[in-house]
Amino acid sequence: MKHFILFIFLIFSAPALAQEMSIGKSDEPLEITADESLEWHRTEKVFIAKKNAVATQGEANIAAQKLTAHYREDAKGDMEIAKLTADDQVTIKSNETTAHGQKAVYDLDSGLATMTGDNLKMVGPDQTVTAQDRFEYWINDGRLSAIGRAKVTRLEDTVEANKVSATFKESAAGERVLDSMEAIGNVVITTPTEVITGAYGIYHAETNIAELSGGVQIKRGLNILEGEKAQVNLNTNISKMFGSAQNGGRVRGVFYPGSEEKPAVSN
């Protein structure tokens, strides 16, 4: 059971995912280019870039057919971007991760960046995340969520849930690292050998313990293991299945000896 639990709860640990859609937050200059036009609406305090527009800041950039940047001015007349909106064929790149959607809105005051549209996808070096509704990144809180039948794929393993969220914190070295991760609602984890289902899952990086709860079922071929809660201690490599109080804390397992395919033996 350790294999697939470890997979799902570490899938979001790549620091690049935590930096998605954070353009505009750093002190580096923000550069906006476009093929057709760059409009400056002084009264409304808005810049509008049209056709193959790209906003770049440091190693991050947002590309879309239309970019709209709302700004404000201080007493000295210095400009500060307050809100950035990207429309149509949106691509956001940061380090080795790229997110795709139809619309992205980044409100710097609230610290919320949202991406919506059909075929939402976030692709990293060794994982892909998709969602039907939206991606949310609460930058100040360090929380990234995929909402609406979110699916995470890594090699031959997948996890699906109504919502998958990862919370990050700053390490002693000043790096953003994984703190915890949740899979919420109709959780389905599939590996080449097992399918595990439940209602809720959480992983805490500090303790290195993962838990699934809510009618947990593990299937391996014809073999089935059922309980209310499963816990995996990744430090000790000990896995436990627990029952609910309603059934006296009992768990259930049905095993079929010889049901799993055995490798062929050559003479």
C-alpha positions as CSV (number, residue, x, y, z in Angstrom):
1,M,0.0,0.0,0.0
2,K,2.9,2.4,0.4
3,H,3.6,2.7,-3.3
4,F,0.3,4.4,-4.3
5,I,-0.1,6.5,-1.1
6,L,3.4,7.9,-1.5
7,F,2.7,8.7,-5.2
8,I,-0.5,10.8,-4.6
9,F,0.7,12.7,-1.6
10,L,4.1,13.7,-3.1
11,I,2.8,14.4,-6.6
12,F,2.5,18.2,-5.9
13,S,5.8,18.6,-4.1
14,A,7.6,20.1,-7.1
15,P,8.5,23.7,-6.1
16,A,7.8,24.9,-9.7
17,L,4.1,24.2,-9.2
18,A,4.0,26.5,-6.2
19,Q,5.3,29.4,-8.3
20,E,2.6,29.2,-11.0
21,M,0.8,32.4,-11.9
22,S,3.0,34.5,-9.5
23,I,4.0,37.0,-12.2
24,G,3.7,40.6,-10.9
25,K,4.7,39.7,-7.4
26,S,8.4,40.2,-7.6
27,D,10.3,43.5,-7.8
28,E,11.7,42.6,-11.2
29,P,10.5,44.7,-14.1
30,L,7.4,43.5,-16.0
31,E,7.7,43.6,-19.8
32,I,4.6,43.4,-22.0
33,T,4.9,42.8,-25.8
34,A,2.3,42.1,-28.5
35,D,2.0,41.7,-32.3
36,E,-0.9,44.0,-33.0
37,S,-1.1,46.8,-30.5
38,L,-0.4,48.0,-27.0
39,E,-3.0,50.5,-25.8
40,W,-2.6,52.8,-22.8
41,H,-5.9,54.0,-21.4
42,R,-4.7,56.7,-19.0
43,T,-8.1,57.6,-17.6
44,E,-9.0,54.0,-16.7
45,K,-5.4,53.3,-15.8
46,V,-5.2,50.2,-18.0
47,F,-2.8,48.7,-20.5
48,I,-4.2,46.4,-23.2
49,A,-2.0,44.2,-25.3
50,K,-3.5,42.4,-28.3
51,K,-2.5,39.5,-30.5
52,N,0.2,37.1,-29.3
53,A,0.6,39.2,-26.2
54,V,3.3,38.2,-23.7
55,A,4.0,39.5,-20.2
56,T,7.4,38.5,-18.8
57,Q,8.9,39.0,-15.3
58,G,12.0,37.2,-14.4
59,E,11.7,33.5,-15.3
60,A,7.8,33.6,-15.5
61,N,5.7,34.7,-18.4
62,I,2.0,34.8,-19.4
63,A,1.1,34.5,-23.1
64,A,-2.4,35.1,-24.5
65,Q,-4.2,36.7,-27.4
66,K,-5.2,39.6,-25.1
67,L,-3.6,40.9,-21.9
68,T,-5.2,43.5,-19.7
69,A,-3.2,45.1,-16.9
70,H,-4.9,47.4,-14.4
71,Y,-2.5,49.7,-12.6
72,R,-2.4,52.4,-9.9
73,E,-0.1,55.3,-9.2
74,D,1.4,56.5,-6.0
75,A,2.1,60.1,-5.0
76,K,5.3,60.0,-6.9
77,G,3.6,58.8,-10.1
78,D,5.2,55.3,-9.9
79,M,3.0,52.6,-11.5
80,E,2.0,49.4,-9.7
81,I,0.1,46.5,-11.4
82,A,-3.0,45.7,-9.4
83,K,-4.7,43.1,-11.6
84,L,-3.6,41.2,-14.7
85,T,-6.1,39.4,-17.0
86,A,-5.2,37.0,-19.8
87,D,-7.8,35.9,-22.4
88,D,-7.8,33.3,-25.2
89,Q,-5.1,30.6,-25.6
90,V,-3.5,31.4,-22.3
91,T,-0.2,29.8,-21.4
92,I,1.7,30.4,-18.2
93,K,5.3,29.3,-17.8
94,S,7.4,29.3,-14.7
95,N,10.6,27.3,-14.4
96,E,9.9,23.8,-15.8
97,T,6.1,24.0,-15.5
98,T,3.5,25.2,-18.0
99,A,-0.2,25.8,-17.4
100,H,-2.8,26.0,-20.2
101,G,-6.3,27.5,-20.2
102,Q,-8.6,30.0,-21.8
103,K,-8.6,32.7,-19.1
104,A,-6.3,33.7,-16.2
105,V,-7.0,36.4,-13.7
106,Y,-4.4,37.5,-11.1
107,D,-5.5,39.9,-8.4
108,L,-2.4,41.1,-6.7
109,D,-4.3,42.7,-3.7
110,S,-6.0,39.4,-2.8
111,G,-3.0,37.3,-3.9
112,L,-5.4,35.0,-5.9
113,A,-4.5,33.7,-9.3
114,T,-7.2,31.8,-11.1
115,M,-7.1,29.9,-14.4
116,T,-10.3,28.6,-16.1
117,G,-11.6,27.3,-19.5
118,D,-11.8,24.0,-21.3
119,N,-8.8,21.6,-21.3
120,L,-7.2,23.0,-18.2
121,K,-3.8,21.5,-17.9
122,M,-0.6,22.0,-15.9
123,V,2.4,20.1,-17.1
124,G,5.6,19.6,-15.1
125,P,8.8,17.6,-15.7
126,D,7.3,14.3,-14.4
127,Q,3.6,15.0,-13.8
128,T,0.4,16.4,-15.4
129,V,-2.5,18.0,-13.6
130,T,-5.9,18.6,-15.2
131,A,-9.2,19.9,-13.9
132,Q,-12.7,20.6,-15.2
133,D,-13.4,23.9,-13.4
134,R,-10.3,25.9,-12.4
135,F,-6.8,26.2,-11.0
136,E,-6.5,28.4,-8.0
137,Y,-3.2,29.7,-6.5
138,W,-3.5,31.7,-3.3
139,I,0.0,33.2,-3.5
140,N,0.2,34.8,0.0
141,D,-1.0,31.6,1.7
142,G,1.1,29.3,-0.5
143,R,-2.0,27.2,-1.5
144,L,-2.5,25.6,-4.9
145,S,-5.7,23.8,-5.9
146,A,-7.1,22.0,-8.9
147,I,-10.9,22.0,-8.7
148,G,-13.5,20.0,-10.6
149,R,-12.7,16.4,-11.0
150,A,-9.0,17.1,-10.7
151,K,-6.7,14.4,-12.1
152,V,-2.9,14.0,-11.4
153,T,-1.0,11.7,-13.7
154,R,2.6,10.5,-13.1
155,L,4.0,7.8,-15.3
156,E,1.4,4.9,-15.0
157,D,-0.2,6.2,-11.8
158,T,-3.2,8.5,-11.5
159,V,-5.3,10.2,-8.8
160,E,-8.7,11.7,-9.2
161,A,-10.7,13.8,-6.8
162,N,-13.3,16.5,-6.8
163,K,-10.5,18.8,-5.5
164,V,-6.8,18.4,-5.0
165,S,-5.0,21.0,-2.9
166,A,-1.4,21.5,-1.8
167,T,-0.1,24.0,0.8
168,F,3.4,25.2,0.8
169,K,5.6,26.8,3.4
170,E,9.0,28.5,3.5
171,S,11.9,26.3,4.7
172,A,14.8,27.5,6.8
173,A,16.8,27.9,3.6
174,G,14.1,30.2,2.2
175,E,12.7,27.8,-0.3
176,R,9.1,27.0,-0.8
177,V,8.4,23.4,0.2
178,L,5.4,21.1,0.6
179,D,3.6,21.4,3.9
180,S,0.5,19.3,3.3
181,M,-1.7,18.0,0.6
182,E,-5.4,17.0,0.4
183,A,-7.5,15.0,-2.0
184,I,-11.2,15.8,-1.3
185,G,-14.3,14.0,-2.5
186,N,-14.6,10.8,-4.5
187,V,-10.9,10.0,-4.4
188,V,-9.7,7.3,-6.8
189,I,-6.0,6.3,-7.0
190,T,-5.0,4.0,-9.8
191,T,-1.7,2.2,-10.2
192,P,-0.7,-0.7,-12.5
193,T,-1.6,-3.1,-9.7
194,E,-4.1,-1.5,-7.4
195,V,-7.2,0.8,-7.3
196,I,-7.9,2.5,-4.0
197,T,-11.0,4.6,-3.3
198,G,-12.1,6.8,-0.4
199,A,-13.8,10.2,0.4
200,Y,-10.8,12.1,1.7
201,G,-7.0,11.9,1.9
202,I,-4.3,14.1,3.5
203,Y,-0.6,14.0,3.7
204,H,1.5,15.9,6.3
205,A,5.1,16.5,5.2
206,E,6.3,17.2,8.7
207,T,5.3,13.8,10.0
208,N,5.6,12.0,6.7
209,I,2.2,10.3,7.4
210,A,-0.6,9.9,4.8
211,E,-4.2,9.0,5.7
212,L,-7.3,8.1,3.6
213,S,-10.8,8.0,5.2
214,G,-14.4,7.6,4.3
215,G,-15.2,4.1,3.1
216,V,-11.7,3.1,2.0
217,Q,-11.4,0.2,-0.4
218,I,-8.3,-1.3,-1.9
219,K,-8.6,-3.6,-4.9
220,R,-5.8,-5.7,-6.3
221,G,-7.2,-8.1,-8.9
222,L,-10.0,-10.0,-7.2
223,N,-8.6,-9.2,-3.7
224,I,-10.4,-6.6,-1.7
225,L,-9.5,-4.8,1.6
226,E,-12.1,-2.5,3.2
227,G,-12.2,-0.2,6.2
228,E,-13.1,3.3,7.3
229,K,-9.5,4.7,7.4
230,A,-6.1,3.8,6.1
231,Q,-2.8,5.2,7.5
232,V,0.7,5.0,6.1
233,N,3.8,6.0,8.0
234,L,6.4,6.6,5.3
235,N,9.1,6.7,7.9
236,T,8.5,3.3,9.4
237,N,6.9,1.8,6.2
238,I,4.0,0.5,8.3
239,S,0.5,0.6,6.9
240,K,-2.7,0.2,8.9
241,M,-6.4,-0.2,8.0
242,F,-9.0,0.7,10.6
243,G,-12.7,0.1,10.8
244,S,-15.5,2.4,11.9
245,A,-17.2,2.6,15.3
246,Q,-20.4,1.5,13.6
247,N,-19.0,-1.9,12.8
248,G,-17.1,-2.2,16.1
249,G,-13.9,-1.1,14.5
250,R,-13.6,-4.2,12.3
251,V,-12.0,-4.3,8.9
252,R,-12.7,-6.7,6.1
253,G,-10.5,-8.5,3.6
254,V,-11.3,-10.9,0.9
255,F,-8.4,-12.8,-0.7
256,Y,-8.3,-15.3,-3.6
257,P,-5.0,-17.3,-3.4
258,G,-3.4,-17.5,-6.8
259,S,-5.7,-14.9,-8.3
260,E,-2.8,-12.6,-9.3
261,E,-1.0,-13.4,-12.5
262,K,2.3,-15.1,-11.8
263,P,5.4,-14.5,-14.0
264,A,6.2,-17.2,-16.4
265,V,9.1,-19.5,-15.5
266,S,11.6,-20.3,-18.3
267,N,13.3,-23.7,-18.4
